[in-house]
Amino acid sequence: MVKTHSYTNRFTVNESRDKVVALLHDPQRFLRLPNDRVELENKGDVWIVTENIPALSMQSTTSVTLTPTADGLHVVRRTQGVQLTFTSVWTVCEHDEADSCELVEEVQVEASWMVMPIVKTRLAASQSEMEKNLRCAIAG
């Protein structure tokens, strides 16, 4: 049985909207945001992301489909070997202050009922890390 969990993450970025959208539209940079120690392979519309996880003595392989939009990015991540799919829509919104924008990530997670408690536990930490890495990448 598959369970679904949704959440929204939003934060202000002190950079222009165009610069943030450009980062989201760069697959090499975007896919390395959570972890720059990954192997990337482009297979047309799908990217294969392989990550070594030393603590677990294993590799994780994920297929990722990236679809750029005018104001952000649509992402579908499917982890191989486990019933786990993340669908996220990144939207860059104008902000009241000059040279800043709001970045909104709307996520839907689909996972087997056995895996979902683990996924929910790790989401907050991984989102915090992703936000930190995204800010660093945008800053240059």
N, C-alpha and C positions, 0 to 999 in steps of 0.2 A: 504494500500500500504506500502511495506517495503522499507526502505532506507538503504544504506550501506555506511559506513565510514571506511577508513583504515588509519593507521598511524604506524610509527616506532619509538620506544624509544630505545636509546642506551646510555650506560654509562660504564665507566671504574671502575672496582672493584679491590681494592688492596688485593687480595687473590688469591690463586692458583685456576686453572680451576677445579681441582678435588673437592675442597671444595665447590665451587659454584654449580657444577653439583649435588653433594650430597644433598645440601639444596633443590634444585629443585625436586629431586627424593624422598623427604620426604613429603608425603601428609599432615601429621599433621602440620608440620612447615610451609609448603608453603601456605596452605589454611588459616592459621592464620596471615599471613603477613599483609593483609590490615587491619585486625581488630582482636585482640586476644580475643575479647569478643563474639565469635561465638560458636554455637553448631554444632558439626560435627557428621554425621552418615554415616558409610560406608555401601553401598549396592552393594557389588561386584565391578564392574567397575565404579560405579557412587558414588559420595559423595554428600550428602545432607547438605547444609550449611544454617543454620538459624541464622539470625542476628536481634537483637532488635534495633530499631531505635527510641530512646526516643524522639527526636525532632518532629517526625511525629506520635508518639504513635502507632507504628505498627511494625510488623515483616516482614522481607524480606526472602524469601526462594529461594535458587538457587540450581539447580542440576549441578554438575561439573564432567566432565570426564577428567581424567589426564592420559596421555600416555607418559611415559618416553622415551626419545630418547638418543642416544649415547652422544650427545653434548647438551642436554637440556630437554625441556618438551613441549608437545603439550597440550593445555588446551581448553576445550569448556565449557562455562558457560551459562546456560539458566535460566533466572529469571522466576519463576512461577507467573502466573496471569498477566504478561505483555509480549508483544511480544518483547523480548530483548535477543539477543544472542551475546556473546563475544567469538571469537575464537582467541587464541593467541599462537604464537610459540616463545618459549624462547630458544635462542641459546647462548652458552658460547663459545667465540672465544679466541684463544691464543692472547696474547698482546706482544708487543716488550719488555716491561720491565719484569724482573723476578718477580715472585709472584704477578702478576696482570693479569687480563683478561678483555675482553670486553663482556658485557652482552647485547644482542640485543633482544628486544621484538617486534614482528610484530603482529599487532592486526587488526582484521576486526570486526566491530560492525554492527549488523543487528537489526534495530528497526523500529517500526511503524513511519510513517512520523510525527505524533503528538509528539512522545517521543524523536525523534532524536535531536532536538535543545537543550533539557535539558541535554541529554547524552553528547553531544559535549561540552557543557559549563562546565560540571563537570569532564571531562576527564583529563584536565591538572592538576587540583588539586589532583585528586585521583592518577594519575601517579607519581606525585612528592612525595606524602605520601608513595606510594608503594616502590619507590626507596629508600627513607629514611629508611623504615622498613626493606627492604631487606639488606641494608648495615649493619644495626644494628644486624640482625640475622646472617649474615655471620661473622661479627666480634666476635660473640659469646656471 
